Amino acid sequence: MTAVYSDLAGQVVLVTGGAAGIGAAIVRRFAQQKSKVVFFDIKTGKGQRLARELSDQGLSAHFMRVDLTDIAALRTGVAEARNAQGPISILINNAAHDERHKTEEMTPEYWDDRIAVNLKHQFFAAQAVLPDMKAANAGAIINFGSVSWIAGQGGMAAYTASKSGVVGLTRSLARDYGPYNIRVNAIAPGWIMTERQLEKWMTPAGEIELQQRQCLKRRLVPDEVAKFTVFLASDEASACTAQHYIVDGGWV
């Protein structure tokens, strides 16, 4: 049975990276709560299909193609979302890319690109929505990290550096904006079986590792993260802020 959080109805929710994977599951869950969902992504086809699917169900979901590494475009997208739907009360900083990269082959340009994809936009998206939340004296920001840095995963140093930085960003914003009743938390998903993970990384050896390392001996799916995200954004979690929540089936 799906939990219903009545306080989320009518709230304007912005989800980054919402066209596929965990982001798409989050978009669906907020739309089912009767929130007014706006989601950014560069996957135009998938974004448009998801928005159409939810709109056909009578739910509110609006896709905008926004490249989050372009901060000017990000700011413009937030302004357009606000003008179309109203002040933003919930921000889900979900967008990321876990591309593997060898330390020996790292260039300054690639490093900067990984930070831009995985961390930088989270700060500037939060900066862009804070005026709405301060004016309302309420709001929730959820930044997405990863268990990869906690587990000491190799082969992706810029990614793990970015994702560990999410914790510092989250705690700093929570401290600065708590006086305005704005809650800021982070979620660190484990190995979630998105389409990308299944296509690129789920091998027989990966299945064995999953069974060995997770306490829960099964594959985790995007909706399990989405359900927790919706709860954390709701008033049911009204005393939760400056925290880092792990959703990984007991991997770390």
C-alpha positions, 0 to 999 in steps of 0.5 A: 500500500502506497503511503500518502503524505497530504502535505506534499499535494500541490507542492512544487518539486524540482528533480534534477536528472529525472528522466531515467533511473532513480530520478524517474522513480522519484518523479513518479512518486512525487507526481503520485503524491499530487505534487507539481513536479518539474524535472530537468535532464538532457535525455530529451526523449526519455524526459518527454515520454515520462512527462507524457505518461504521467500527464496521461494519468492526470498527474502533474509532471513537466520536463525541461531539457537543462544541461546542469553543467551550464550554470546559466542554463540551470538558473534560467531553468529554475526561473522558468519552472518558478514562473510556470508552476510557482515557488519551488518548495522541494529540491531533489538534487539527484543528477549524477554520472558514475563513469569510471576513470583511471587516475593515470589518464585523468586530465584537469579538464576531465576532473572539472567535468566530473565535479561539474556533473556530480557536485557543482550543480547541486550547490547552484541549484540550491542557491537558485531555489533558496529565495523561494524557500526563505520567503515561505519560511519552509523547504526541503533540499535533498542532495544525492551522494553515493556509498562508493566513497564510504566503501572505498571503491576505486577506479573513479576518484573524481566521482567518489571525491564529488560524492563525499563532498555532497555530505559537507555541502549538505551539512553546511546548507542545513546549518545556514538555512535551518533558521528559515525552517529549510531542511537539507539532507543527503541520501547515499544509494547503494547499488541500485538496479537502474537500466544503466547499471544492469546494462553496464555493470551487472555481471555474474561476478557483480551478482556474486559480490552483491550477494556477499556484501549486502545484508539484504540478499536481493537486487535493490530497485529505484523505487525503493530509493524514491519512496524514502526520498518522498518520505524525507521531503514530507512533514513526516520527517520534519525534525530531520536535517543535516543528515546523511541517510544510506539506502543500500541494503546493508552494503556498507 
